Amino acid sequence: AREVCEKLRQRIAGHDWRAVHPRLAGVTVSIGVAGFEADAWAADIVDRADRLLYEAKREGRNCVRG
């Protein structure tokens, strides 16, 4: 999942967004990825991904954490 998210992040960052709007110079994305754990509740996994997302934002954005 992390590799797929990294490819997605790169494609978003490399896309020419001016076709969408002329003043839209660039778009980036930060992603938090949490893996399935046999004894974890779905809410725990989402919570971990959310924490990783905010970690990515604190560390400069435009990255994948997890």
CYANA upper distance limits for C-alpha pairs under 8 A (distance plus 0.5 A):
  1 ALA  CA      5 CYS  CA      6.63
  1 ALA  CA     33 VAL  CA      7.66
  2 ARG  CA      6 GLU  CA      6.59
  2 ARG  CA     33 VAL  CA      6.81
  2 ARG  CA     64 VAL  CA      7.65
  2 ARG  CA     65 ARG  CA      8.34
  2 ARG  CA     66 GLY  CA      7.42
  3 GLU  CA      7 LYS  CA      6.77
  4 VAL  CA      8 LEU  CA      6.71
  5 CYS  CA      9 ARG  CA      6.54
  5 CYS  CA     31 ILE  CA      7.61
  5 CYS  CA     64 VAL  CA      7.38
  6 GLU  CA     10 GLN  CA      6.70
  6 GLU  CA     63 CYS  CA      7.98
  6 GLU  CA     64 VAL  CA      6.63
  7 LYS  CA     11 ARG  CA      6.70
  8 LEU  CA     12 ILE  CA      6.66
  9 ARG  CA     13 ALA  CA      6.64
  9 ARG  CA     28 THR  CA      7.54
  9 ARG  CA     29 VAL  CA      6.43
  9 ARG  CA     30 SER  CA      7.90
  9 ARG  CA     62 ASN  CA      7.66
  9 ARG  CA     63 CYS  CA      7.59
  9 ARG  CA     64 VAL  CA      8.15
 10 GLN  CA     14 GLY  CA      6.47
 11 ARG  CA     15 HIS  CA      6.50
 12 ILE  CA     27 VAL  CA      7.00
 12 ILE  CA     28 THR  CA      6.71
 12 ILE  CA     29 VAL  CA      7.72
 13 ALA  CA     26 GLY  CA      7.23
 13 ALA  CA     27 VAL  CA      6.18
 13 ALA  CA     28 THR  CA      5.50
 13 ALA  CA     29 VAL  CA      7.95
 13 ALA  CA     62 ASN  CA      8.35
 15 HIS  CA     26 GLY  CA      8.16
 15 HIS  CA     27 VAL  CA      8.47
 16 ASP  CA     25 ALA  CA      8.07
 16 ASP  CA     26 GLY  CA      7.60
 17 TRP  CA     21 HIS  CA      7.15
 17 TRP  CA     22 PRO  CA      8.28
 17 TRP  CA     24 LEU  CA      6.31
 17 TRP  CA     25 ALA  CA      6.84
 17 TRP  CA     26 GLY  CA      6.53
 17 TRP  CA     27 VAL  CA      7.64
 18 ARG  CA     22 PRO  CA      4.88
 18 ARG  CA     23 ARG  CA      6.85
 18 ARG  CA     24 LEU  CA      5.77
 18 ARG  CA     25 ALA  CA      6.65
 18 ARG  CA     26 GLY  CA      8.43
 20 VAL  CA     24 LEU  CA      7.91
 28 THR  CA     61 ARG  CA      8.20
 28 THR  CA     62 ASN  CA      5.76
 29 VAL  CA     61 ARG  CA      7.55
 29 VAL  CA     62 ASN  CA      5.43
 29 VAL  CA     63 CYS  CA      7.37
 30 SER  CA     53 LEU  CA      6.79
 30 SER  CA     56 ALA  CA      6.56
 30 SER  CA     57 LYS  CA      6.94
 30 SER  CA     61 ARG  CA      6.07
 30 SER  CA     62 ASN  CA      5.27
 30 SER  CA     63 CYS  CA      5.42
 30 SER  CA     64 VAL  CA      6.27
 31 ILE  CA     52 LEU  CA      8.02
 31 ILE  CA     53 LEU  CA      5.68
 31 ILE  CA     56 ALA  CA      7.56
 31 ILE  CA     63 CYS  CA      6.99
 31 ILE  CA     64 VAL  CA      5.23
 31 ILE  CA     65 ARG  CA      6.83
 32 GLY  CA     48 ARG  CA      8.48
 32 GLY  CA     49 ALA  CA      5.15
 32 GLY  CA     50 ASP  CA      6.65
 32 GLY  CA     51 ARG  CA      7.76
 32 GLY  CA     52 LEU  CA      5.02
 32 GLY  CA     53 LEU  CA      4.50
 32 GLY  CA     54 TYR  CA      8.20
 32 GLY  CA     56 ALA  CA      7.70
 32 GLY  CA     64 VAL  CA      6.41
 32 GLY  CA     65 ARG  CA      5.48
 32 GLY  CA     66 GLY  CA      6.26
 33 VAL  CA     48 ARG  CA      8.47
 33 VAL  CA     49 ALA  CA      5.55
 33 VAL  CA     52 LEU  CA      7.39
 33 VAL  CA     53 LEU  CA      8.19
 33 VAL  CA     64 VAL  CA      7.82
 33 VAL  CA     65 ARG  CA      6.65
 33 VAL  CA     66 GLY  CA      5.11
 34 ALA  CA     45 ILE  CA      6.48
 34 ALA  CA     46 VAL  CA      7.78
 34 ALA  CA     48 ARG  CA      6.54
 34 ALA  CA     49 ALA  CA      5.34
 34 ALA  CA     52 LEU  CA      8.40
 34 ALA  CA     66 GLY  CA      6.29
 35 GLY  CA     45 ILE  CA      7.56
 36 PHE  CA     40 ALA  CA      7.92
 36 PHE  CA     45 ILE  CA      7.36
 37 GLU  CA     45 ILE  CA      8.42
 40 ALA  CA     44 ASP  CA      6.62
 40 ALA  CA     45 ILE  CA      7.32
 41 TRP  CA     45 ILE  CA      7.13
 42 ALA  CA     46 VAL  CA      6.82
 43 ALA  CA     47 ASP  CA      6.50
 44 ASP  CA     48 ARG  CA      6.67
 45 ILE  CA     49 ALA  CA      6.77
 46 VAL  CA     50 ASP  CA      6.60
 47 ASP  CA     51 ARG  CA      6.73
 48 ARG  CA     52 LEU  CA      6.73
 49 ALA  CA     53 LEU  CA      6.62
 49 ALA  CA     66 GLY  CA      7.90
 50 ASP  CA     54 TYR  CA      6.91
 51 ARG  CA     55 GLU  CA      6.70
 52 LEU  CA     56 ALA  CA      6.70
 52 LEU  CA     65 ARG  CA      6.12
 52 LEU  CA     66 GLY  CA      6.75
 53 LEU  CA     57 LYS  CA      6.89
 53 LEU  CA     64 VAL  CA      8.16
 53 LEU  CA     65 ARG  CA      7.19
 54 TYR  CA     58 ARG  CA      6.68
 55 GLU  CA     59 GLU  CA      6.73
 55 GLU  CA     65 ARG  CA      7.92
 56 ALA  CA     60 GLY  CA      7.18
 56 ALA  CA     61 ARG  CA      6.01
 56 ALA  CA     62 ASN  CA      8.00
 56 ALA  CA     63 CYS  CA      6.52
 56 ALA  CA     64 VAL  CA      7.04
 56 ALA  CA     65 ARG  CA      6.44
 57 LYS  CA     61 ARG  CA      4.79
 57 LYS  CA     62 ASN  CA      8.04
 57 LYS  CA     63 CYS  CA      8.46
